[in-house]
Amino acid sequence: MRLMVFAAVLIAACAFGLSASQAQTTPKIRVATTPIDLGAEALYAAELGLFKKAGLDVDLGVLTNGTAVAAAVSGGSIDIGQSNLVALADAHGKGFPFVVVAPAGYYSSKAPTTIMITAANSPIKTAKDLDGKVVTVVALRDITQVGASSWLVQNGADLSSVKFVEVPQPAVCTAITAGRADAGVVSEPFQSVALANGCRVLAACHDTIGKEFLVGAWFSTNAWADAHPDLVKRFRAVIVETARWANTHREESAKILEKYTKLALPPQMKRVVFAEKSDPAQMQPLINAAAKYGALKAPFPAADLLSRY
């Protein structure tokens, strides 16, 4: 297993390139995820030696957001990626043949791992206070914008007056405290870091989507899954085994997450709960919200995204 960290899909495409002969002779999988708790299962599995135990040779890369991962999988430089369901649903709606091969993490209102923040000394208290203001999201029309839009609309804001701008997770609080934005959506572990460095909670915005729903998933293309059903099954088995481990080994998994994010994680940090099966009923709320708030043209049955293997 080799870990590579990339800032752009183009770099990933070059770094992950394999010849056809290599792909045919070695059970190698090129995998990409995002640098947040939700996407950390592959990092845990690599550190624990679970991929090797399953007979998989994994090249593992980290990209900036789920949209970038989806683009890499679509372009063929990645075999399996981790992304949020909004990015996958958007791609599905545009005709990209993506299929979910394993579940990732849940959002739970009991321990929100994604929130909207503002500056600690900001006068902003309500959704309506953000009328005409700037709100950061990880990527336009992705899950962070859907969550923000849902909360703004359901709490009386004029959504048409709000300007959304893309800001990477590590820079959200800085953009707000520097006056370049008024609020922003951020996920763990950057959520805890922001709250310790000049920002405060404005809202658990994802609560307006649902009290519990599947946020992310591991996915591939139909063509790759059809050509490698055994690798899909082995990869899924590793992810499920990792989910069970991560859900019960918080201290150990935190140390691995710190290694790859280069952040010191506070003990009080809220942690993602990982799913052990892909349940369409847990996927549907986010798909419906994405359609309602403009990230998708129309909702569709979540089961349409599931791999048959």
C-alpha positions as CSV (number, residue, x, y, z in Angstrom):
1,M,0.0,0.0,0.0
2,R,1.3,3.4,-0.9
3,L,-0.2,6.7,0.3
4,M,-0.2,9.7,-1.9
5,V,-1.7,13.1,-1.0
6,F,-2.9,15.3,-3.9
7,A,-4.2,18.8,-4.2
8,A,-5.9,18.4,-7.6
9,V,-7.4,15.7,-9.8
10,L,-4.8,16.3,-12.5
11,I,-2.0,15.3,-10.1
12,A,-4.0,12.3,-9.1
13,A,-4.6,11.2,-12.6
14,C,-0.8,11.2,-13.3
15,A,0.2,9.6,-10.0
16,F,-2.4,6.8,-10.2
17,G,-1.8,5.8,-13.8
18,L,-1.3,2.1,-14.3
19,S,-0.6,0.1,-17.5
20,A,-3.2,-2.3,-18.7
21,S,-0.8,-5.2,-18.1
22,Q,-0.3,-4.2,-14.5
23,A,-4.1,-4.0,-13.9
24,Q,-4.6,-7.5,-15.4
25,T,-1.9,-9.2,-13.4
26,T,-2.1,-7.6,-9.9
27,P,-5.2,-7.2,-7.7
28,K,-4.4,-3.5,-7.3
29,I,-7.0,-0.9,-6.4
30,R,-6.5,2.9,-6.8
31,V,-8.5,4.5,-4.0
32,A,-9.1,8.1,-3.1
33,T,-10.8,9.8,-0.2
34,T,-11.2,13.2,1.5
35,P,-9.3,14.5,4.5
36,I,-12.1,14.4,7.0
37,D,-13.4,12.0,9.6
38,L,-16.1,10.8,7.3
39,G,-13.6,9.7,4.7
40,A,-11.0,8.1,7.0
41,E,-12.0,4.4,6.9
42,A,-9.5,3.7,4.1
43,L,-6.8,5.4,6.2
44,Y,-7.7,3.2,9.2
45,A,-7.8,0.1,7.0
46,A,-4.4,0.9,5.6
47,E,-2.8,1.5,8.9
48,L,-4.3,-1.7,10.4
49,G,-3.1,-3.8,7.5
50,L,-6.6,-4.8,6.6
51,F,-6.2,-4.3,2.9
52,K,-3.1,-6.4,2.8
53,K,-4.9,-9.1,4.9
54,A,-7.6,-9.2,2.3
55,G,-5.1,-9.7,-0.5
56,L,-5.5,-6.2,-1.9
57,D,-2.7,-3.9,-3.1
58,V,-4.1,-0.4,-2.5
59,D,-2.7,2.9,-3.8
60,L,-4.4,5.4,-1.5
61,G,-4.8,9.2,-2.3
62,V,-6.4,12.1,-0.5
63,L,-8.2,14.8,-2.6
64,T,-9.7,18.0,-1.4
65,N,-13.5,17.2,-1.6
66,G,-16.0,14.7,-2.8
67,T,-16.6,16.5,-6.1
68,A,-12.9,16.1,-6.9
69,V,-13.0,12.4,-6.0
70,A,-16.0,11.9,-8.2
71,A,-14.2,13.6,-11.1
72,A,-11.2,11.4,-10.6
73,V,-13.3,8.2,-10.6
74,S,-15.2,9.4,-13.7
75,G,-11.9,10.2,-15.5
76,G,-10.5,6.7,-14.8
77,S,-7.5,7.8,-12.6
78,I,-9.2,6.3,-9.5
79,D,-11.0,2.9,-9.2
80,I,-12.9,3.4,-6.0
81,G,-13.5,6.8,-4.2
82,Q,-15.2,8.1,-1.1
83,S,-17.6,11.0,-1.6
84,N,-20.8,12.5,-0.2
85,L,-24.1,11.3,-1.6
86,V,-24.9,14.7,-3.0
87,A,-21.9,14.5,-5.3
88,L,-22.8,11.0,-6.3
89,A,-26.5,11.8,-6.9
90,D,-25.5,14.8,-9.0
91,A,-23.3,12.6,-11.1
92,H,-26.0,10.0,-11.4
93,G,-28.5,12.7,-12.6
94,K,-26.0,13.7,-15.3
95,G,-25.7,10.2,-16.6
96,F,-22.4,9.2,-15.0
97,P,-22.5,5.4,-14.2
98,F,-21.5,5.5,-10.6
99,V,-22.5,2.8,-8.1
100,V,-22.1,2.6,-4.4
101,V,-19.9,-0.4,-3.3
102,A,-19.8,0.3,0.4
103,P,-21.3,2.8,2.9
104,A,-19.2,5.4,4.7
105,G,-20.5,7.5,7.6
106,Y,-23.8,8.8,9.1
107,Y,-24.8,12.2,10.1
108,S,-26.5,12.1,13.6
109,S,-28.1,15.0,15.3
110,K,-27.0,13.4,18.6
111,A,-23.4,14.3,17.8
112,P,-23.3,16.7,14.8
113,T,-20.1,16.3,12.9
114,T,-20.9,19.0,10.4
115,I,-22.1,22.5,11.5
116,M,-22.4,26.1,10.4
117,I,-20.1,28.4,12.2
118,T,-19.5,32.1,12.4
119,A,-17.0,34.3,14.2
120,A,-17.1,34.2,18.0
121,N,-17.7,38.0,18.1
122,S,-20.1,38.0,15.2
123,P,-23.5,39.7,15.7
124,I,-25.1,37.0,13.5
125,K,-27.5,34.9,15.6
126,T,-30.2,33.7,13.2
127,A,-30.7,32.5,9.6
128,K,-32.3,35.8,8.6
129,D,-29.1,37.6,9.8
130,L,-27.4,36.0,6.8
131,D,-29.6,37.7,4.2
132,G,-27.2,39.4,1.8
133,K,-24.2,37.8,3.4
134,V,-21.4,35.4,2.3
135,V,-21.4,31.7,3.4
136,T,-18.6,29.3,2.6
137,V,-19.1,25.8,1.4
138,V,-16.6,23.1,0.5
139,A,-17.9,23.0,-3.1
140,L,-20.8,24.7,-4.8
141,R,-23.9,22.5,-5.0
142,D,-22.4,19.8,-2.8
143,I,-23.6,18.5,0.6
144,T,-22.4,21.5,2.5
145,Q,-24.4,23.9,0.4
146,V,-27.5,21.7,0.6
147,G,-27.2,21.6,4.4
148,A,-26.7,25.4,4.6
149,S,-29.6,26.1,2.2
150,S,-31.9,23.7,4.0
151,W,-31.3,25.5,7.3
152,L,-31.5,29.0,5.9
153,V,-34.8,28.4,4.1
154,Q,-36.4,26.5,7.0
155,N,-35.5,29.3,9.4
156,G,-36.8,32.2,7.3
157,A,-33.8,33.5,5.4
158,D,-33.9,34.8,1.8
159,L,-31.8,32.2,0.1
160,S,-31.6,34.1,-3.2
161,S,-29.7,36.9,-1.4
162,V,-27.1,34.6,0.1
163,K,-23.8,34.3,-1.7
164,F,-22.1,30.9,-1.5
165,V,-18.3,30.7,-2.0
166,E,-16.0,27.7,-2.1
167,V,-13.4,27.6,0.7
168,P,-11.4,24.4,1.7
169,Q,-12.3,23.0,5.2
170,P,-9.0,24.1,6.9
171,A,-9.5,27.7,5.8
172,V,-13.2,28.3,6.7
173,C,-12.7,29.8,10.2
174,T,-9.8,32.0,8.9
175,A,-12.0,33.3,6.1
176,I,-14.7,34.2,8.6
177,T,-12.5,35.8,11.2
178,A,-10.7,37.8,8.5
179,G,-14.0,39.2,7.2
180,R,-14.0,37.5,3.9
181,A,-17.1,35.5,4.8
182,D,-19.9,35.8,7.4
183,A,-20.5,32.1,8.1
184,G,-19.4,28.7,6.8
185,V,-20.1,25.0,6.9
186,V,-17.3,22.8,8.3
187,S,-16.9,19.1,9.3
188,E,-14.8,17.3,11.8
189,P,-11.9,17.4,12.5
190,F,-11.8,21.0,11.2
191,Q,-15.0,21.7,13.1
192,S,-13.3,21.3,16.5
193,V,-10.3,23.2,15.4
194,A,-12.4,26.1,14.2
195,L,-14.3,26.3,17.5
196,A,-11.0,26.5,19.4
197,N,-9.7,29.3,17.1
198,G,-12.1,32.2,17.1
199,C,-15.3,30.7,15.7
200,R,-18.6,29.5,17.3
201,V,-21.5,27.3,16.4
202,L,-24.3,29.0,14.5
203,A,-26.4,26.0,13.7
204,A,-26.3,22.2,13.3
205,C,-27.5,22.9,9.8
206,H,-27.8,19.2,8.7
207,D,-30.5,18.7,11.3
208,T,-32.9,20.2,8.9
209,I,-32.2,17.4,6.4
210,G,-32.8,14.6,9.0
211,K,-31.9,13.5,12.4
212,E,-29.9,10.6,11.0
213,F,-28.9,9.8,7.4
214,L,-26.1,8.4,5.4
215,V,-23.7,11.1,4.3
216,G,-21.0,9.4,2.3
217,A,-20.2,6.2,0.5
218,W,-17.5,4.4,-1.3
219,F,-18.2,4.1,-5.0
220,S,-16.9,3.1,-8.4
221,T,-18.2,3.0,-12.0
222,N,-20.5,0.3,-13.3
223,A,-17.9,-0.8,-15.8
224,W,-15.1,-1.2,-13.2
225,A,-17.4,-3.0,-10.7
226,D,-18.7,-5.4,-13.4
227,A,-15.1,-6.1,-14.4
228,H,-13.9,-6.7,-10.9
229,P,-16.7,-8.2,-8.8
230,D,-14.3,-10.1,-6.5
231,L,-12.3,-6.9,-5.7
232,V,-15.6,-5.0,-5.0
233,K,-16.6,-7.7,-2.5
234,R,-13.2,-7.8,-0.8
235,F,-13.0,-4.0,-0.6
236,R,-16.5,-3.9,0.9
237,A,-15.6,-6.5,3.5
238,V,-12.6,-4.5,4.5
239,I,-14.6,-1.3,4.8
240,V,-17.3,-3.0,7.0
241,E,-14.6,-4.6,9.2
242,T,-13.0,-1.1,9.5
243,A,-16.4,0.5,10.3
244,R,-16.9,-1.9,13.2
245,W,-13.3,-1.2,14.5
246,A,-13.6,2.6,14.2
247,N,-16.9,2.7,15.9
248,T,-15.4,1.0,19.0
249,H,-11.8,2.3,18.9
250,R,-12.1,6.1,19.1
251,E,-8.8,6.8,20.7
252,E,-6.8,4.6,18.3
253,S,-8.6,5.9,15.2
254,A,-8.1,9.5,16.4
255,K,-4.3,9.0,16.3
256,I,-4.5,7.7,12.7
257,L,-6.6,10.7,11.7
258,E,-4.2,13.1,13.3
259,K,-1.3,11.5,11.3
260,Y,-3.0,12.2,8.0
261,T,-4.7,15.6,8.7
262,K,-1.6,16.9,10.6
263,L,-4.1,18.2,13.3
264,A,-4.1,17.7,17.0
265,L,-7.6,16.4,17.7
266,P,-9.2,17.6,20.9
267,P,-10.6,14.9,23.2
268,Q,-14.1,16.4,23.0
269,M,-14.2,16.1,19.2
270,K,-17.4,14.6,17.9
271,R,-16.7,11.5,15.8
272,V,-18.5,10.0,12.8
273,V,-20.4,6.8,13.2
274,F,-19.7,4.5,10.3
275,A,-22.5,2.4,8.6
276,E,-22.1,-1.3,8.2
277,K,-24.6,-1.7,5.3
278,S,-25.9,0.5,2.5
279,D,-29.5,1.1,3.4
280,P,-31.5,3.1,0.8
281,A,-33.8,4.4,3.5
282,Q,-30.8,6.1,5.1
283,M,-29.7,7.5,1.8
284,Q,-33.0,8.9,0.6
285,P,-33.3,12.0,2.9
286,L,-30.1,13.6,1.5
287,I,-31.1,12.9,-2.1
288,N,-34.5,14.5,-1.5
289,A,-32.9,17.5,0.1
290,A,-30.4,17.9,-2.7
291,A,-33.2,18.0,-5.2
292,K,-35.3,20.4,-3.1
293,Y,-32.5,22.9,-2.8
294,G,-31.1,22.9,-6.3
295,A,-28.2,20.5,-6.3
296,L,-30.2,17.9,-8.3
297,K,-32.7,18.4,-11.0
298,A,-35.0,15.8,-9.5
299,P,-35.0,13.2,-6.7
300,F,-34.7,9.5,-7.6
301,P,-34.8,6.2,-5.6
302,A,-31.6,5.8,-3.6
303,A,-31.5,2.1,-4.5
304,D,-30.6,3.2,-8.1
305,L,-27.1,4.0,-6.8
306,L,-26.3,0.6,-5.3
307,S,-24.0,-1.9,-6.9
308,R,-25.4,-5.3,-7.6
309,Y,-22.3,-7.0,-6.2
